[in-house]
Amino acid sequence: MWVSRPIYESLPYLYMLAGAMSLAASMYINHGYWPTICFATGVVCLVAGLAVLLKRRDYRVTDKRVGQRPDR
């Protein structure tokens, strides 16, 4: 599936926003297992967003170096 560039670039930030909102919701919801579910979902979303962001950054840094001549 292909998405437009602005959407693709904003996905890690949306993942982290969803994680932060889920963590915030876990503090205010007091019914059954929902606080635990929200907390786990929030942590997973934050880690996923950060992982995607760092993977993209690392790929872009190494991709720029591929075409360069090595220093002598």
PQR file of N, CA, C, O and H, with PARSE charges and radii, in Angstrom:
ATOM      1  N   MET A   1       0.848  -1.173   0.000 -0.4000 1.5000
ATOM      2  CA  MET A   1       0.000   0.000   0.000 -0.0000 2.0000
ATOM      3  C   MET A   1       0.893   1.235   0.000  0.5500 1.7000
ATOM      4  O   MET A   1       1.842   1.334   0.778 -0.5500 1.4000
ATOM      5  N   TRP A   2       0.575   2.164  -0.877 -0.4000 1.5000
ATOM      6  CA  TRP A   2       1.327   3.402  -0.978 -0.0000 2.0000
ATOM      7  C   TRP A   2       0.508   4.540  -0.375  0.5500 1.7000
ATOM      8  O   TRP A   2      -0.696   4.652  -0.605 -0.5500 1.4000
ATOM      9  H   TRP A   2      -0.196   2.083  -1.509  0.4000 1.0000
ATOM     10  N   VAL A   3       1.186   5.371   0.396 -0.4000 1.5000
ATOM     11  CA  VAL A   3       0.544   6.557   0.950 -0.0000 2.0000
ATOM     12  C   VAL A   3       1.348   7.770   0.527  0.5500 1.7000
ATOM     13  O   VAL A   3       2.520   7.656   0.168 -0.5500 1.4000
ATOM     14  H   VAL A   3       2.164   5.280   0.582  0.4000 1.0000
ATOM     15  N   SER A   4       0.715   8.930   0.571 -0.4000 1.5000
ATOM     16  CA  SER A   4       1.420  10.143   0.158 -0.0000 2.0000
ATOM     17  C   SER A   4       2.531  10.476   1.160  0.5500 1.7000
ATOM     18  O   SER A   4       2.493  10.053   2.315 -0.5500 1.4000
ATOM     19  H   SER A   4      -0.237   9.023   0.863  0.4000 1.0000
ATOM     20  N   ARG A   5       3.506  11.232   0.697 -0.4000 1.5000
ATOM     21  CA  ARG A   5       4.683  11.536   1.503 -0.0000 2.0000
ATOM     22  C   ARG A   5       4.356  12.238   2.831  0.5500 1.7000
ATOM     23  O   ARG A   5       4.921  11.857   3.856 -0.5500 1.4000
ATOM     24  H   ARG A   5       3.537  11.576  -0.242  0.4000 1.0000
ATOM     25  N   PRO A   6       3.464  13.252   2.860 -0.5600 1.5000
ATOM     26  CA  PRO A   6       3.164  13.894   4.153  0.2800 2.0000
ATOM     27  C   PRO A   6       2.576  12.914   5.178  0.5500 1.7000
ATOM     28  O   PRO A   6       2.887  12.992   6.366 -0.5500 1.4000
ATOM     29  N   ILE A   7       1.744  12.014   4.719 -0.4000 1.5000
ATOM     30  CA  ILE A   7       1.168  11.025   5.636 -0.0000 2.0000
ATOM     31  C   ILE A   7       2.253  10.067   6.107  0.5500 1.7000
ATOM     32  O   ILE A   7       2.336   9.745   7.292 -0.5500 1.4000
ATOM     33  H   ILE A   7       1.492  11.951   3.753  0.4000 1.0000
ATOM     34  N   TYR A   8       3.086   9.613   5.169 -0.4000 1.5000
ATOM     35  CA  TYR A   8       4.163   8.678   5.502 -0.0000 2.0000
ATOM     36  C   TYR A   8       5.130   9.291   6.519  0.5500 1.7000
ATOM     37  O   TYR A   8       5.556   8.617   7.456 -0.5500 1.4000
ATOM     38  H   TYR A   8       3.019   9.875   4.206  0.4000 1.0000
ATOM     39  N   GLU A   9       5.471  10.553   6.334 -0.4000 1.5000
ATOM     40  CA  GLU A   9       6.414  11.213   7.235 -0.0000 2.0000
ATOM     41  C   GLU A   9       5.823  11.464   8.617  0.5500 1.7000
ATOM     42  O   GLU A   9       6.561  11.529   9.599 -0.5500 1.4000
ATOM     43  H   GLU A   9       5.125  11.101   5.572  0.4000 1.0000
ATOM     44  N   SER A  10       4.511  11.606   8.706 -0.4000 1.5000
ATOM     45  CA  SER A  10       3.893  11.918   9.996 -0.0000 2.0000
ATOM     46  C   SER A  10       3.490  10.684  10.801  0.5500 1.7000
ATOM     47  O   SER A  10       3.090  10.814  11.958 -0.5500 1.4000
ATOM     48  H   SER A  10       3.911  11.553   7.908  0.4000 1.0000
ATOM     49  N   LEU A  11       3.588   9.495  10.217 -0.4000 1.5000
ATOM     50  CA  LEU A  11       3.141   8.290  10.915 -0.0000 2.0000
ATOM     51  C   LEU A  11       3.842   8.038  12.258  0.5500 1.7000
ATOM     52  O   LEU A  11       3.151   7.723  13.227 -0.5500 1.4000
ATOM     53  H   LEU A  11       3.913   9.389   9.277  0.4000 1.0000
ATOM     54  N   PRO A  12       5.174   8.158  12.374 -0.5600 1.5000
ATOM     55  CA  PRO A  12       5.776   7.922  13.691  0.2800 2.0000
ATOM     56  C   PRO A  12       5.265   8.883  14.763  0.5500 1.7000
ATOM     57  O   PRO A  12       5.096   8.504  15.923 -0.5500 1.4000
ATOM     58  N   TYR A  13       5.023  10.121  14.362 -0.4000 1.5000
ATOM     59  CA  TYR A  13       4.514  11.097  15.320 -0.0000 2.0000
ATOM     60  C   TYR A  13       3.075  10.781  15.707  0.5500 1.7000
ATOM     61  O   TYR A  13       2.676  10.997  16.852 -0.5500 1.4000
ATOM     62  H   TYR A  13       5.160  10.428  13.420  0.4000 1.0000
ATOM     63  N   LEU A  14       2.300  10.274  14.763 -0.4000 1.5000
ATOM     64  CA  LEU A  14       0.934   9.862  15.086 -0.0000 2.0000
ATOM     65  C   LEU A  14       0.929   8.658  16.023  0.5500 1.7000
ATOM     66  O   LEU A  14       0.106   8.582  16.935 -0.5500 1.4000
ATOM     67  H   LEU A  14       2.623  10.099  13.833  0.4000 1.0000
ATOM     68  N   TYR A  15       1.855   7.709  15.796 -0.4000 1.5000
ATOM     69  CA  TYR A  15       1.973   6.566  16.700 -0.0000 2.0000
ATOM     70  C   TYR A  15       2.297   7.038  18.122  0.5500 1.7000
ATOM     71  O   TYR A  15       1.696   6.571  19.089 -0.5500 1.4000
ATOM     72  H   TYR A  15       2.524   7.771  15.055  0.4000 1.0000
ATOM     73  N   MET A  16       3.246   7.961  18.236 -0.4000 1.5000
ATOM     74  CA  MET A  16       3.630   8.441  19.562 -0.0000 2.0000
ATOM     75  C   MET A  16       2.517   9.263  20.200  0.5500 1.7000
ATOM     76  O   MET A  16       2.332   9.207  21.415 -0.5500 1.4000
ATOM     77  H   MET A  16       3.734   8.341  17.450  0.4000 1.0000
ATOM     78  N   LEU A  17       1.775  10.024  19.402 -0.4000 1.5000
ATOM     79  CA  LEU A  17       0.632  10.770  19.932 -0.0000 2.0000
ATOM     80  C   LEU A  17      -0.435   9.815  20.450  0.5500 1.7000
ATOM     81  O   LEU A  17      -0.996  10.028  21.524 -0.5500 1.4000
ATOM     82  H   LEU A  17       1.925  10.070  18.414  0.4000 1.0000
ATOM     83  N   ALA A  18      -0.715   8.767  19.689 -0.4000 1.5000
ATOM     84  CA  ALA A  18      -1.691   7.769  20.141 -0.0000 2.0000
ATOM     85  C   ALA A  18      -1.222   7.095  21.427  0.5500 1.7000
ATOM     86  O   ALA A  18      -2.029   6.823  22.316 -0.5500 1.4000
ATOM     87  H   ALA A  18      -0.259   8.594  18.816  0.4000 1.0000
ATOM     88  N   GLY A  19       0.080   6.826  21.529 -0.4000 1.5000
ATOM     89  CA  GLY A  19       0.611   6.232  22.752 -0.0000 2.0000
ATOM     90  C   GLY A  19       0.487   7.152  23.945  0.5500 1.7000
ATOM     91  O   GLY A  19       0.127   6.719  25.040 -0.5500 1.4000
ATOM     92  H   GLY A  19       0.735   7.047  20.807  0.4000 1.0000
ATOM     93  N   ALA A  20       0.784   8.422  23.734 -0.4000 1.5000
ATOM     94  CA  ALA A  20       0.670   9.391  24.838 -0.0000 2.0000
ATOM     95  C   ALA A  20      -0.787   9.545  25.269  0.5500 1.7000
ATOM     96  O   ALA A  20      -1.079   9.642  26.461 -0.5500 1.4000
ATOM     97  H   ALA A  20       1.076   8.774  22.845  0.4000 1.0000
ATOM     98  N   MET A  21      -1.695   9.568  24.301 -0.4000 1.5000
ATOM     99  CA  MET A  21      -3.111   9.685  24.656 -0.0000 2.0000
ATOM    100  C   MET A  21      -3.602   8.438  25.387  0.5500 1.7000
ATOM    101  O   MET A  21      -4.412   8.535  26.309 -0.5500 1.4000
ATOM    102  H   MET A  21      -1.458   9.489  23.333  0.4000 1.0000
ATOM    103  N   SER A  22      -3.123   7.290  24.986 -0.4000 1.5000
ATOM    104  CA  SER A  22      -3.521   6.052  25.654 -0.0000 2.0000
ATOM    105  C   SER A  22      -2.966   5.993  27.076  0.5500 1.7000
ATOM    106  O   SER A  22      -3.647   5.537  27.994 -0.5500 1.4000
ATOM    107  H   SER A  22      -2.465   7.211  24.237  0.4000 1.0000
ATOM    108  N   LEU A  23      -1.730   6.456  27.253 -0.4000 1.5000
ATOM    109  CA  LEU A  23      -1.165   6.502  28.601 -0.0000 2.0000
ATOM    110  C   LEU A  23      -1.935   7.481  29.487  0.5500 1.7000
ATOM    111  O   LEU A  23      -2.182   7.203  30.661 -0.5500 1.4000
ATOM    112  H   LEU A  23      -1.177   6.826  26.507  0.4000 1.0000
ATOM    113  N   ALA A  24      -2.313   8.623  28.919 -0.4000 1.5000
ATOM    114  CA  ALA A  24      -3.103   9.590  29.681 -0.0000 2.0000
ATOM    115  C   ALA A  24      -4.469   9.004  30.034  0.5500 1.7000
ATOM    116  O   ALA A  24      -4.973   9.209  31.138 -0.5500 1.4000
ATOM    117  H   ALA A  24      -2.113   8.849  27.965  0.4000 1.0000
ATOM    118  N   ALA A  25      -5.060   8.279  29.097 -0.4000 1.5000
ATOM    119  CA  ALA A  25      -6.362   7.665  29.369 -0.0000 2.0000
ATOM    120  C   ALA A  25      -6.262   6.609  30.461  0.5500 1.7000
ATOM    121  O   ALA A  25      -7.209   6.408  31.221 -0.5500 1.4000
ATOM    122  H   ALA A  25      -4.651   8.112  28.200  0.4000 1.0000
ATOM    123  N   SER A  26      -5.121   5.935  30.541 -0.4000 1.5000
ATOM    124  CA  SER A  26      -4.976   4.896  31.562 -0.0000 2.0000
ATOM    125  C   SER A  26      -4.994   5.475  32.975  0.5500 1.7000
ATOM    126  O   SER A  26      -5.299   4.765  33.933 -0.5500 1.4000
ATOM    127  H   SER A  26      -4.352   6.098  29.923  0.4000 1.0000
ATOM    128  N   MET A  27      -4.670   6.750  33.107 -0.4000 1.5000
ATOM    129  CA  MET A  27      -4.702   7.372  34.429 -0.0000 2.0000
ATOM    130  C   MET A  27      -6.115   7.743  34.861  0.5500 1.7000
ATOM    131  O   MET A  27      -6.403   7.811  36.056 -0.5500 1.4000
ATOM    132  H   MET A  27      -4.422   7.326  32.328  0.4000 1.0000
ATOM    133  N   TYR A  28      -7.007   7.986  33.881 -0.4000 1.5000
ATOM    134  CA  TYR A  28      -8.338   8.478  34.206 -0.0000 2.0000
ATOM    135  C   TYR A  28      -9.434   7.420  34.128  0.5500 1.7000
ATOM    136  O   TYR A  28     -10.526   7.629  34.655 -0.5500 1.4000
ATOM    137  H   TYR A  28      -6.772   7.930  32.910  0.4000 1.0000
ATOM    138  N   ILE A  29      -9.168   6.310  33.493 -0.4000 1.5000
ATOM    139  CA  ILE A  29     -10.175   5.239  33.375 -0.0000 2.0000
ATOM    140  C   ILE A  29     -10.005   4.292  34.564  0.5500 1.7000
ATOM    141  O   ILE A  29      -8.901   3.833  34.857 -0.5500 1.4000
ATOM    142  H   ILE A  29      -8.280   6.140  33.064  0.4000 1.0000
ATOM    143  N   ASN A  30     -11.113   4.012  35.236 -0.4000 1.5000
ATOM    144  CA  ASN A  30     -11.064   3.150  36.418 -0.0000 2.0000
ATOM    145  C   ASN A  30     -12.095   2.033  36.345  0.5500 1.7000
ATOM    146  O   ASN A  30     -12.820   1.790  37.310 -0.5500 1.4000
ATOM    147  H   ASN A  30     -12.010   4.385  34.998  0.4000 1.0000
ATOM    148  N   HIS A  31     -12.163   1.362  35.221 -0.4000 1.5000
ATOM    149  CA  HIS A  31     -13.176   0.320  35.068 -0.0000 2.0000
ATOM    150  C   HIS A  31     -12.531  -0.975  34.585  0.5500 1.7000
ATOM    151  O   HIS A  31     -12.053  -1.043  33.453 -0.5500 1.4000
ATOM    152  H   HIS A  31     -11.574   1.559  34.437  0.4000 1.0000
ATOM    153  N   GLY A  32     -12.512  -1.978  35.413 -0.4000 1.5000
ATOM    154  CA  GLY A  32     -12.021  -3.301  35.040 -0.0000 2.0000
ATOM    155  C   GLY A  32     -10.554  -3.306  34.642  0.5500 1.7000
ATOM    156  O   GLY A  32      -9.700  -2.749  35.331 -0.5500 1.4000
ATOM    157  H   GLY A  32     -12.900  -1.923  36.333  0.4000 1.0000
ATOM    158  N   TYR A  33     -10.285  -3.949  33.510 -0.4000 1.5000
ATOM    159  CA  TYR A  33      -8.909  -4.070  33.031 -0.0000 2.0000
ATOM    160  C   TYR A  33      -8.512  -2.943  32.083  0.5500 1.7000
ATOM    161  O   TYR A  33      -7.399  -2.961  31.558 -0.5500 1.4000
ATOM    162  H   TYR A  33     -10.979  -4.401  32.950  0.4000 1.0000
ATOM    163  N   TRP A  34      -9.375  -1.974  31.851 -0.4000 1.5000
ATOM    164  CA  TRP A  34      -9.088  -0.930  30.883 -0.0000 2.0000
ATOM    165  C   TRP A  34      -7.846  -0.108  31.195  0.5500 1.7000
ATOM    166  O   TRP A  34      -7.125   0.245  30.261 -0.5500 1.4000
ATOM    167  H   TRP A  34     -10.279  -1.960  32.277  0.4000 1.0000
ATOM    168  N   PRO A  35      -7.553   0.220  32.449 -0.5600 1.5000
ATOM    169  CA  PRO A  35      -6.303   0.954  32.702  0.2800 2.0000
ATOM    170  C   PRO A  35      -5.069   0.169  32.264  0.5500 1.7000
ATOM    171  O   PRO A  35      -4.126   0.745  31.720 -0.5500 1.4000
ATOM    172  N   THR A  36      -5.071  -1.139  32.500 -0.4000 1.5000
ATOM    173  CA  THR A  36      -3.940  -1.978  32.097 -0.0000 2.0000
ATOM    174  C   THR A  36      -3.844  -2.066  30.580  0.5500 1.7000
ATOM    175  O   THR A  36      -2.750  -2.003  30.018 -0.5500 1.4000
ATOM    176  H   THR A  36      -5.837  -1.607  32.942  0.4000 1.0000
ATOM    177  N   ILE A  37      -4.980  -2.212  29.923 -0.4000 1.5000
ATOM    178  CA  ILE A  37      -5.002  -2.286  28.463 -0.0000 2.0000
ATOM    179  C   ILE A  37      -4.509  -0.976  27.858  0.5500 1.7000
ATOM    180  O   ILE A  37      -3.699  -0.985  26.931 -0.5500 1.4000
ATOM    181  H   ILE A  37      -5.868  -2.264  30.380  0.4000 1.0000
ATOM    182  N   CYS A  38      -4.990   0.137  28.373 -0.4000 1.5000
ATOM    183  CA  CYS A  38      -4.563   1.447  27.865 -0.0000 2.0000
ATOM    184  C   CYS A  38      -3.080   1.677  28.114  0.5500 1.7000
ATOM    185  O   CYS A  38      -2.381   2.212  27.254 -0.5500 1.4000
ATOM    186  H   CYS A  38      -5.648   0.145  29.125  0.4000 1.0000
ATOM    187  N   PHE A  39      -2.600   1.278  29.275 -0.4000 1.5000
ATOM    188  CA  PHE A  39      -1.182   1.460  29.576 -0.0000 2.0000
ATOM    189  C   PHE A  39      -0.317   0.637  28.637  0.5500 1.7000
ATOM    190  O   PHE A  39       0.665   1.143  28.095 -0.5500 1.4000
ATOM    191  H   PHE A  39      -3.168   0.843  29.973  0.4000 1.0000
ATOM    192  N   ALA A  40      -0.668  -0.619  28.441 -0.4000 1.5000
ATOM    193  CA  ALA A  40       0.117  -1.484  27.558 -0.0000 2.0000
ATOM    194  C   ALA A  40       0.081  -0.974  26.112  0.5500 1.7000
ATOM    195  O   ALA A  40       1.105  -0.952  25.428 -0.5500 1.4000
ATOM    196  H   ALA A  40      -1.466  -1.030  28.881  0.4000 1.0000
ATOM    197  N   THR A  41      -1.090  -0.572  25.662 -0.4000 1.5000
ATOM    198  CA  THR A  41      -1.221  -0.021  24.307 -0.0000 2.0000
ATOM    199  C   THR A  41      -0.400   1.247  24.156  0.5500 1.7000
ATOM    200  O   THR A  41       0.239   1.451  23.124 -0.5500 1.4000
ATOM    201  H   THR A  41      -1.921  -0.591  26.217  0.4000 1.0000
ATOM    202  N   GLY A  42      -0.409   2.097  25.165 -0.4000 1.5000
ATOM    203  CA  GLY A  42       0.365   3.330  25.121 -0.0000 2.0000
ATOM    204  C   GLY A  42       1.858   3.083  25.040  0.5500 1.7000
ATOM    205  O   GLY A  42       2.559   3.734  24.265 -0.5500 1.4000
ATOM    206  H   GLY A  42      -0.928   1.932  26.004  0.4000 1.0000
ATOM    207  N   VAL A  43       2.339   2.161  25.824 -0.4000 1.5000
ATOM    208  CA  VAL A  43       3.769   1.848  25.802 -0.0000 2.0000
ATOM    209  C   VAL A  43       4.166   1.255  24.452  0.5500 1.7000
ATOM    210  O   VAL A  43       5.199   1.619  23.890 -0.5500 1.4000
ATOM    211  H   VAL A  43       1.769   1.633  26.454  0.4000 1.0000
ATOM    212  N   VAL A  44       3.344   0.343  23.934 -0.4000 1.5000
ATOM    213  CA  VAL A  44       3.645  -0.271  22.643 -0.0000 2.0000
ATOM    214  C   VAL A  44       3.647   0.780  21.529  0.5500 1.7000
ATOM    215  O   VAL A  44       4.528   0.766  20.669 -0.5500 1.4000
ATOM    216  H   VAL A  44       2.505   0.047  24.391  0.4000 1.0000
ATOM    217  N   CYS A  45       2.683   1.679  21.539 -0.4000 1.5000
ATOM    218  CA  CYS A  45       2.624   2.720  20.512 -0.0000 2.0000
ATOM    219  C   CYS A  45       3.809   3.674  20.609  0.5500 1.7000
ATOM    220  O   CYS A  45       4.374   4.059  19.585 -0.5500 1.4000
ATOM    221  H   CYS A  45       1.967   1.690  22.238  0.4000 1.0000
ATOM    222  N   LEU A  46       4.191   4.059  21.816 -0.4000 1.5000
ATOM    223  CA  LEU A  46       5.351   4.936  21.978 -0.0000 2.0000
ATOM    224  C   LEU A  46       6.632   4.270  21.492  0.5500 1.7000
ATOM    225  O   LEU A  46       7.436   4.895  20.801 -0.5500 1.4000
ATOM    226  H   LEU A  46       3.732   3.746  22.647  0.4000 1.0000
ATOM    227  N   VAL A  47       6.822   3.020  21.847 -0.4000 1.5000
ATOM    228  CA  VAL A  47       8.028   2.302  21.424 -0.0000 2.0000
ATOM    229  C   VAL A  47       8.031   2.112  19.909  0.5500 1.7000
ATOM    230  O   VAL A  47       9.071   2.268  19.268 -0.5500 1.4000
ATOM    231  H   VAL A  47       6.169   2.512  22.409  0.4000 1.0000
ATOM    232  N   ALA A  48       6.875   1.778  19.332 -0.4000 1.5000
ATOM    233  CA  ALA A  48       6.792   1.582  17.883 -0.0000 2.0000
ATOM    234  C   ALA A  48       7.084   2.874  17.136  0.5500 1.7000
ATOM    235  O   ALA A  48       7.830   2.870  16.157 -0.5500 1.4000
ATOM    236  H   ALA A  48       6.030   1.652  19.852  0.4000 1.0000
ATOM    237  N   GLY A  49       6.506   3.975  17.587 -0.4000 1.5000
ATOM    238  CA  GLY A  49       6.760   5.261  16.940 -0.0000 2.0000
ATOM    239  C   GLY A  49       8.210   5.673  17.027  0.5500 1.7000
ATOM    240  O   GLY A  49       8.777   6.167  16.053 -0.5500 1.4000
ATOM    241  H   GLY A  49       5.900   3.978  18.383  0.4000 1.0000
ATOM    242  N   LEU A  50       8.814   5.476  18.182 -0.4000 1.5000
ATOM    243  CA  LEU A  50      10.223   5.819  18.351 -0.0000 2.0000
ATOM    244  C   LEU A  50      11.117   4.909  17.513  0.5500 1.7000
ATOM    245  O   LEU A  50      12.108   5.368  16.946 -0.5500 1.4000
ATOM    246  H   LEU A  50       8.353   5.075  18.974  0.4000 1.0000
ATOM    247  N   ALA A  51      10.779   3.635  17.432 -0.4000 1.5000
ATOM    248  CA  ALA A  51      11.570   2.697  16.629 -0.0000 2.0000
ATOM    249  C   ALA A  51      11.509   3.059  15.146  0.5500 1.7000
ATOM    250  O   ALA A  51      12.534   3.050  14.465 -0.5500 1.4000
ATOM    251  H   ALA A  51       9.974   3.261  17.893  0.4000 1.0000
ATOM    252  N   VAL A  52      10.333   3.373  14.648 -0.4000 1.5000
ATOM    253  CA  VAL A  52      10.196   3.752  13.243 -0.0000 2.0000
ATOM    254  C   VAL A  52      10.959   5.042  12.968  0.5500 1.7000
ATOM    255  O   VAL A  52      11.639   5.157  11.948 -0.5500 1.4000
ATOM    256  H   VAL A  52       9.500   3.381  15.201  0.4000 1.0000
ATOM    257  N   LEU A  53      10.850   6.002  13.860 -0.4000 1.5000
ATOM    258  CA  LEU A  53      11.549   7.280  13.689 -0.0000 2.0000
ATOM    259  C   LEU A  53      13.065   7.081  13.656  0.5500 1.7000
ATOM    260  O   LEU A  53      13.744   7.648  12.800 -0.5500 1.4000
ATOM    261  H   LEU A  53      10.298   5.910  14.689  0.4000 1.0000
ATOM    262  N   LEU A  54      13.594   6.286  14.577 -0.4000 1.5000
ATOM    263  CA  LEU A  54      15.037   6.055  14.618 -0.0000 2.0000
ATOM    264  C   LEU A  54      15.517   5.215  13.440  0.5500 1.7000
ATOM    265  O   LEU A  54      16.598   5.464  12.907 -0.5500 1.4000
ATOM    266  H   LEU A  54      13.042   5.825  15.272  0.4000 1.0000
ATOM    267  N   LYS A  55      14.730   4.225  13.026 -0.4000 1.5000
ATOM    268  CA  LYS A  55      15.105   3.411  11.862 -0.0000 2.0000
ATOM    269  C   LYS A  55      15.173   4.268  10.602  0.5500 1.7000
ATOM    270  O   LYS A  55      16.100   4.131   9.803 -0.5500 1.4000
ATOM    271  H   LYS A  55      13.852   4.022  13.459  0.4000 1.0000
ATOM    272  N   ARG A  56      14.212   5.133  10.428 -0.4000 1.5000
ATOM    273  CA  ARG A  56      14.227   6.017   9.255 -0.0000 2.0000
ATOM    274  C   ARG A  56      15.439   6.942   9.287  0.5500 1.7000
ATOM    275  O   ARG A  56      16.103   7.139   8.269 -0.5500 1.4000
ATOM    276  H   ARG A  56      13.459   5.244  11.077  0.4000 1.0000
ATOM    277  N   ARG A  57      15.723   7.504  10.450 -0.4000 1.5000
ATOM    278  CA  ARG A  57      16.870   8.405  10.567 -0.0000 2.0000
ATOM    279  C   ARG A  57      18.169   7.673  10.257  0.5500 1.7000
ATOM    280  O   ARG A  57      19.008   8.188   9.518 -0.5500 1.4000
ATOM    281  H   ARG A  57      15.184   7.343  11.277  0.4000 1.0000
ATOM    282  N   ASP A  58      18.341   6.487  10.808 -0.4000 1.5000
ATOM    283  CA  ASP A  58      19.558   5.719  10.547 -0.0000 2.0000
ATOM    284  C   ASP A  58      19.685   5.350   9.076  0.5500 1.7000
ATOM    285  O   ASP A  58      20.779   5.416   8.515 -0.5500 1.4000
ATOM    286  H   ASP A  58      17.659   6.069  11.408  0.4000 1.0000
ATOM    287  N   TYR A  59      18.590   4.966   8.451 -0.4000 1.5000
ATOM    288  CA  TYR A  59      18.636   4.606   7.039 -0.0000 2.0000
ATOM    289  C   TYR A  59      19.008   5.814   6.186  0.5500 1.7000
ATOM    290  O   TYR A  59      19.802   5.703   5.252 -0.5500 1.4000
ATOM    291  H   TYR A  59      17.701   4.913   8.908  0.4000 1.0000
ATOM    292  N   ARG A  60      18.431   6.962   6.511 -0.4000 1.5000
ATOM    293  CA  ARG A  60      18.715   8.153   5.711 -0.0000 2.0000
ATOM    294  C   ARG A  60      20.146   8.613   5.880  0.5500 1.7000
ATOM    295  O   ARG A  60      20.747   9.107   4.925 -0.5500 1.4000
ATOM    296  H   ARG A  60      17.786   7.052   7.269  0.4000 1.0000
ATOM    297  N   VAL A  61      20.709   8.466   7.064 -0.4000 1.5000
ATOM    298  CA  VAL A  61      22.110   8.853   7.284 -0.0000 2.0000
ATOM    299  C   VAL A  61      23.033   7.909   6.532  0.5500 1.7000
ATOM    300  O   VAL A  61      23.968   8.368   5.876 -0.5500 1.4000
ATOM    301  H   VAL A  61      20.221   8.065   7.840  0.4000 1.0000
ATOM    302  N   THR A  62      22.801   6.618   6.607 -0.4000 1.5000
ATOM    303  CA  THR A  62      23.673   5.664   5.910 -0.0000 2.0000
ATOM    304  C   THR A  62      23.444   5.705   4.407  0.5500 1.7000
ATOM    305  O   THR A  62      24.374   5.447   3.643 -0.5500 1.4000
ATOM    306  H   THR A  62      22.041   6.245   7.140  0.4000 1.0000
ATOM    307  N   ASP A  63      22.231   6.023   3.960 -0.4000 1.5000
ATOM    308  CA  ASP A  63      21.945   6.100   2.539 -0.0000 2.0000
ATOM    309  C   ASP A  63      22.709   7.257   1.890  0.5500 1.7000
ATOM    310  O   ASP A  63      23.120   7.148   0.735 -0.5500 1.4000
ATOM    311  H   ASP A  63      21.475   6.232   4.581  0.4000 1.0000
ATOM    312  N   LYS A  64      22.902   8.356   2.612 -0.4000 1.5000
ATOM    313  CA  LYS A  64      23.660   9.489   2.088 -0.0000 2.0000
ATOM    314  C   LYS A  64      25.134   9.138   1.930  0.5500 1.7000
ATOM    315  O   LYS A  64      25.803   9.654   1.035 -0.5500 1.4000
ATOM    316  H   LYS A  64      22.568   8.444   3.550  0.4000 1.0000
ATOM    317  N   ARG A  65      25.636   8.273   2.786 -0.4000 1.5000
ATOM    318  CA  ARG A  65      27.044   7.911   2.748 -0.0000 2.0000
ATOM    319  C   ARG A  65      27.377   6.915   1.643  0.5500 1.7000
ATOM    320  O   ARG A  65      28.542   6.803   1.262 -0.5500 1.4000
ATOM    321  H   ARG A  65      25.092   7.854   3.513  0.4000 1.0000
ATOM    322  N   VAL A  66      26.414   6.203   1.129 -0.4000 1.5000
ATOM    323  CA  VAL A  66      26.659   5.149   0.154 -0.0000 2.0000
ATOM    324  C   VAL A  66      27.289   5.707  -1.121  0.5500 1.7000
ATOM    325  O   VAL A  66      28.209   5.101  -1.671 -0.5500 1.4000
ATOM    326  H   VAL A  66      25.468   6.293   1.439  0.4000 1.0000
ATOM    327  N   GLY A  67      26.804   6.847  -1.592 -0.4000 1.5000
ATOM    328  CA  GLY A  67      27.313   7.411  -2.831 -0.0000 2.0000
ATOM    329  C   GLY A  67      28.569   8.221  -2.695  0.5500 1.7000
ATOM    330  O   GLY A  67      29.123   8.659  -3.704 -0.5500 1.4000
ATOM    331  H   GLY A  67      26.057   7.339  -1.146  0.4000 1.0000
ATOM    332  N   GLN A  68      29.045   8.439  -1.484 -0.4000 1.5000
ATOM    333  CA  GLN A  68      30.231   9.273  -1.281 -0.0000 2.0000
ATOM    334  C   GLN A  68      31.509   8.470  -1.422  0.5500 1.7000
ATOM    335  O   GLN A  68      31.545   7.261  -1.191 -0.5500 1.4000
ATOM    336  H   GLN A  68      28.596   8.083  -0.665  0.4000 1.0000
ATOM    337  N   ARG A  69      32.561   9.184  -1.809 -0.4000 1.5000
ATOM    338  CA  ARG A  69      33.885   8.569  -1.919 -0.0000 2.0000
ATOM    339  C   ARG A  69      34.488   8.444  -0.525  0.5500 1.7000
ATOM    340  O   ARG A  69      34.412   9.393   0.256 -0.5500 1.4000
ATOM    341  H   ARG A  69      32.533  10.166  -1.997  0.4000 1.0000
ATOM    342  N   PRO A  70      35.079   7.315  -0.193 -0.5600 1.5000
ATOM    343  CA  PRO A  70      35.681   7.158   1.142  0.2800 2.0000
ATOM    344  C   PRO A  70      36.882   8.087   1.316  0.5500 1.7000
ATOM    345  O   PRO A  70      37.603   8.363   0.357 -0.5500 1.4000
ATOM    346  N   ASP A  71      37.090   8.560   2.524 -0.4000 1.5000
ATOM    347  CA  ASP A  71      38.231   9.422   2.823 -0.0000 2.0000
ATOM    348  C   ASP A  71      39.516   8.620   2.796  0.5500 1.7000
ATOM    349  O   ASP A  71      39.542   7.453   3.187 -0.5500 1.4000
ATOM    350  H   ASP A  71      36.504   8.336   3.303  0.4000 1.0000
ATOM    351  N   ARG A  72      40.577   9.251   2.333 -0.4000 1.5000
ATOM    352  CA  ARG A  72      41.864   8.554   2.269 -0.0000 2.0000
ATOM    353  C   ARG A  72      42.830   9.123   3.245  0.5500 1.7000
ATOM    354  O   ARG A  72      43.967   8.659   3.331 -0.5500 1.4000
ATOM    355  H   ARG A  72      40.555  10.199   2.015  0.4000 1.0000
TER
END
